[in-house]
Amino acid sequence: MLARKGLLPDGFLLTRLAEEQNQPNRSRVRSQRARFITKTGSCNVAHKNIREQGRFLQDVFTTMVDLKWQHSFLIFTSAFLCSWMLFAMIWWLLAFAHGDLEPRDPNGEPGPIPCVTAIHSFTSAFLFSIEVQVTIGFGGRMVTEECPLAITVLIIQNILGLIINAVMLGCVFMKTAQANRRAETLIFSRNAVIASRNGRPTFMFRVGDLRKSMIISATIQLQVIRRTVTAEGEVIPVCQLDIQVENPLRSNGIFLVSPLIISHTMERGSPLYELSAQSLASEDLEIVVILEGVVETTGITMQARTSYTPEEILWGRRFVSIITEEDGRYCVDYSKFGNTVPIKMSSLSAKELDQTRGIQEGSSNTGQLQGWGLVRAGRGGFRRGGRTCDSSAPHPWYAQSETPKEEVEKKGQKKKVQLEVIGRQIEEDGLGEMSD
């Protein structure tokens, strides 16, 4: 539909078709997994066995706005027809009670003044009811001052007709100006990727706005929906966990002037911290993306949604660049919006990578501490007793196996002396001997 309107180039749709064909076979072989948010942003939740249906009638306006267009038109048409038929019956009864429907001799004496002129049958009463409510006013039929009850019915019908028109216009305006209409021109990449960024595994997806009018105060929110089991054995089928969007300002606000790549670093504390390339296919999770903001042209708050299942998350791939600078302005090529390229990346999870790096860093830190201790001990030992420290010693000079802890008693309490203090004293003693 967007391509027919000229909002999207044909290459964008061809790229989307190519992406669908290049999807892994696992997504086709496996049974389709249920998801809470569809790719179009609608909630895939069916509400059943609702016994308190009367709650929807307490908010009739919202209920009518949420209805489909065909149902809304059916309700409005039925409301007009029922009101016309109801008042047509009332006008016919007034004419019948007043004797306006009795046949009269056209050559005879004129009868009494009727309540409504030119009403001879139910059909004429129905036509008069339509003229009163929609204010057409052909002039053939009119209310006289003969019957005060007819004037009262005329006032009631006019008021009811205005109420029906106001409700209909309000519903039509709200349905056409709904926030999800603006979300139709906000697009998300069909697939999300996990690639290495700044040495850390990062979850990324792309979002773009097809309109030139901007979304004011746009914010991005990520949530992971997964099935969890508590320590007590309680099964929580829908557990929602927030994901922090990578932003130097530590906020979820974005400036959506051009397509952006939203990223989340899979670090300690992240719900994706233990996710690896092997466990990705078997994970039962769904990452929901919610974009909120204010429409610049209308000032209405809008929300666009999408989600990514494990089958739609590509490991070891990165989005290609689609922004170029031409003639002093930036150009966006939407035909490459969802294109990705493979990169070299470890299949280990962020937790496993941290454990591997922690062992290496721990061993290197131990060597640095031993070297520092040997140097300080060597200087102190050489200056004081003429002894040298063997650099191949397996333990530092302040290890418990070689040097016991020194304790100083003060006022009946034991005080522990830190190793830095001992080293400082040894160095001062050495410098004192040199000055001597």
N, C-alpha and C positions, 0 to 999 in steps of 0.2 A: 504493500500500500504506500509506504514512504517512497519507494522507488518510482511508482507511478506519479506521485505528486512532485517529483523532482527534488526531494529532500535528500535522497541518498543516491550516489552513483551506482551504475549497474555493476561496477567492479566490486563494490562492497558486498553485494548479494552473491556474486560468483565466488568471492573469497569465503563467505560463510558456507556455501555449498561444498567447497573444497575442504573446509575444516571438518564438516560433518562426515565426509567420506574418509578422511584420514584419522578418524577416531579409532582407538584400539578396539580389537574384536571382543574384548572382555565385556565392554558395555553392551554389545549386541547379544552376546551369548547369555549373560547373566540376566535374570529376571529383573524387570524395572523396579528400582527401589523407590519406595514412597518418600516424598519430600514435603516439607511444610510450606515452602515458598516456591512457586513455579518460576520459570525463567522470565515470564512476563510480569511477575510481581504480585500475582494474586495468591491469596492464602489457600492452600490445598487442604482444608480442614472441613469435614462434614459434621454438622451438628444434628444429632439424632435424639429422639425421645425427650423433646422439650415439652414439658407438661404445662408450663406457665406461658401459653401463647398470648394471653391477654396483655403481657408487658409490651408487645409490639404495637398494640393499639393505643397504648398510653402516649406513644410518640409517633403519631400518624405521619407527620411531615417527614421525619427521617426515614420512616418505613417506605413512604412513597418515593423519596429520592433514591433509596437503595434498590428499588425495583428496576426491572429491565424496561426498555423503551416501549416495547409492545404491550407490556402489562400496564404501564402508566397511561398510554393512549387509550387502552381499553377501559380503564377506570374513569378517565375524564369524559370519554364519550358516553359511558353509561350514566355518569352523574348528570350530564346535560339532558340526555333523553329522559331520565327518570324525573328530573325536576320539571321539564316541559310537560310530560304526561300528567304529573301530579297536579300542576296548576291548571292544565287544560280541563281536568276533571272538576276542579273547584269552580272554574269559570262556567262550565256547562251546568253544574248544579245551581249556581247563582241565577243563571238565565232561566233554568227550568223552574226554580222556586218563584221567581218574579213573574213568570208567565211570558217570557220573551220568545219562547219556542213555539207558542200556539200559532196555528195558521191564521192569517188575516186576509180580509178581502181588500185587494188593492184599490177597488172603487168605493169601498166603504169609508166609514169614519176612521181617522187615525187612532190607534190604541194608545195605551200609556207609554211614557218615555221608558225605554229599556235601560237596564244597568250598563250594558255594553252594546253599542250599536253593531249591526251587521253580524250578529251571532245567530245562526239558524240551526246548527248541528254541532256534533262533537268535533268534526273536522275544522269548522270555522273557529271553535273554541281553542283547538290546538294551535292553529295559526296565530291567533291572538296571543297565546301564551309565549310563542317564540318571539313575536314582535316586542312584547313587554320585556323579556329577559335579555335579549340581545340588542335592544333599542334600535331596531330597524325602522319601524314607524312608516308603513306605507300610506297611512292616512285613511284607510277604508273602515277601520274599527278603532273605537276609542271608548274610554270610560266616561260615563256621565255622572252628574251630581245627584242622580236619583237614588243611588244605593250607597250609603256610607261603608257597608261591609265590602263592597267591591273596591273602594278606595284603599281600605286596609289591606286587602289581598294584593293589590297592586304594589303597595309599599313593601310588603313582606317578600314578594317575588323579586323585586328589584334588589333588595338587600342580599337575598340568597344568591342571586345571580352574580353580584359583585364579589361575594365571598368565594364562589367557585372559580371565577376568573382570576382572583388574586392568588389562590392556592395553585392553580394550574400554571400561571406565569412564574410564580416562585419556584415551583418544582422544575419547570423547564430550564430556568436560569441556573439553578443549582446543579442540575444534571449536566448542562453544557459547560459550566465553569468549575467542575470538580477538579480537585488537585491531581487525580490520576490522569487527567487529560494532558496536563503539562508533562507528566512522566513519560508519555509516549515518545517524546523526542530526546529523552535521556537514554543512552545506550550503555550497556556493560559488555565487556568481552565475554564471549561464550565460554571460554576456559580460563581458569586461573593457573598460575605457574608457581613453582617453588624453585628458586635459583639462589646462588650464593651472591650476597651483596655485602661488601666490606668484611669479608671473611666469615659471615654468619648466614645460615639458611634463612631465607626470607620468603614469605607468602605474598604474592603480588597478583593484582588484577587491574584492568584498565576501565576507566569510565570517561564518557564524553557527552557533550551537549551539542545537539545539532542546530539549535537556534542561536541567533546573535544576541537576543535578550538574555541577560544573565540571571542566575539564581543567587539571590542575596543571602548572605550568612549561611552558606551551604556547609553542612556537616556530614561526616561519614561515620557510621557506627557498624562494627562487626560483632557478630555473636556466633558462638559455636553451639549447636544443638546436638546433643548426643545422649545416649542411654547410659546411665551410671547406676552403680550399686553401692550403697553406703556400707560402713563398717558393721552396722547391725543387720545387714541383709536386705534392707529396703531397696526396692527397684524403683528408680525415678526414670520414667520413660522419656520425659522431656526436661533435660537439664540445660539451662541457658547460661553460658559463660561469656562475658565480655572480652573482646580482644582489643588491645591498645594499638591504634594506628600509628605508624612511624611518622612522627612530626617533630621537628626541632622545638616547636613551641609547646610540646606536650599537650596538645589539644587536638580535637578531631575536625577542626575547621579547615576548609579548603577554598581555593580561589579557582573556580571552574571556568576559566577563560579559554582553555584548550583542553584536549584530552589529557588526563593525568593517570599515572600508574600509582595506585594506592598499595602500600607495602606494610607488612607486619613482620618484625624480626622475631624469629622463633627462639627466644632466649628463655632463661630460667623464669618460671612463673607463667609462661604462656601455655594455653591449652594444647598447642601443637608442639610442645617441647619434646615429646617422645615419639613424634611421627617420623617414620623413615620411609624409604622408597619401597621396601618389602611390605611393611605393615599398612601402607596407604590403601592398597586394594581391598583389604579386609576390614578397614575401619568403618564403624557405623556412626558417622557424623555428617553434619550439614553446616556449612558456613553461610550464614545469612548476612547480606549486605543491605544496609538501610541508608539512603541518602535523603536528607531533609533540608529544606530551605524555603525561602519566600520568593514567589514569582515577581520579577521586577515590574512587569506591565500591569498586573492585576493586584498585587499585594496579598495574594492568597498563599497560605502555607501549603506546600506540596510535599509529597513523599514518594520516592521511587525505591523499589525493592527487587532483589534477585537473590539467588543462592547458588552455592557450588557444592556438589556431592563429590565423593572420592573419584568417581569416574570422570569428572570434569576438571580435576586438578592434575596438571602435567608436571612431573618431576624432572628437573635438570633442563629446563627450557627458559627462555627469556623473550620478552616482547621486543619487536623491532621498532626502530624509531620511525615516526610518521610525520614529524614536524620539520619543515625546511624553511629557509629564509630566501625569499624571492622578491626582488624589486623593493627592498626596504620594508617588507611585511612578512609575517609568518603565515605559512600555508600548511594545512593539515590534509593529509592523504588518507581518507577514511577507507580506501580499498585495502589498506594494510592494518586496519584497526585491531584485528585479532590474530595477526600473524606472529609466530614465534620461531625462534631458532634454537637448536640444541647447544648446550654448553657442557664443559667438563665439570662434573660435580660429584662429590662423594654420596653414596647411597645411605650413609649412616644418618641417624637422627641427630638433632642438636644436642641431646643429652649424651649420646655416645661420643660425639665429637668433644664435648666438654670433658668427659671422663678421660679420653685419650690425651687431650692437651694438658689436663691436670696432672697426669702421671709424668709427662715430659717436663712440665714446668716445675713440678715438685722435685724431680731429680736434679734439675739445673740449679734450683734455689738451694738445695742441700750442699751442692758443690761450692756455691758462693759463700755460704755460711762457714763451711769448713776452711775455705781459703782465708777468710777474714780472721778466723780464730787462730790459724797457724801463723799468720803474719804478726798478729799482735803478740802471740805467745813467743814467737821467735825473737821479736825485738826485746821483749822483757827478759826472756831467758838468756839471750846473748849478752845483754848489758849487765845483768845481775850476776849470773853464775858462769858465763862463758859457754853455755850450752846452746846447741842448735836443735831445731825441731825438724824431724824428718817429714818431708812433704808428702810422703806416701802413707802417713798415719791414717788409719781408717776412721778415727773419731777426732773431733776437735778437742782443743785443750781444756774446754770447760765442760766436757762430758762428765756425767756422774761417776763413770767407772774409773776416771783418773783423778778428778778433783772433787772432793766432798763439798757439800753445801756449808757455807760459813754462816754461823748464827751468833748474834750478839744479844746478850741479855741486858735488858734495861727495865728497871722497876718491876722485876718479876715476870716480864713478858719477853717473848722471843721475837726478834726482828730479822727478816730475811733481807740479805744484801743482794741486789741485782748484779748480773754478770757485767753490765756496762760499768758499774762502779768499780768492780775488781779490775777490769781491764784498764780503766782510767788511772787507778792507783799504781798499777804496775808500770804504766807509761811514765807517770810522774817520777817514780823511783828511778827509772832508767835515765831520765833527763837529769835528775839530781846527781847521779853518779858521773855523768859526762861533764857536768859543770865542775865537780870536784877535781 
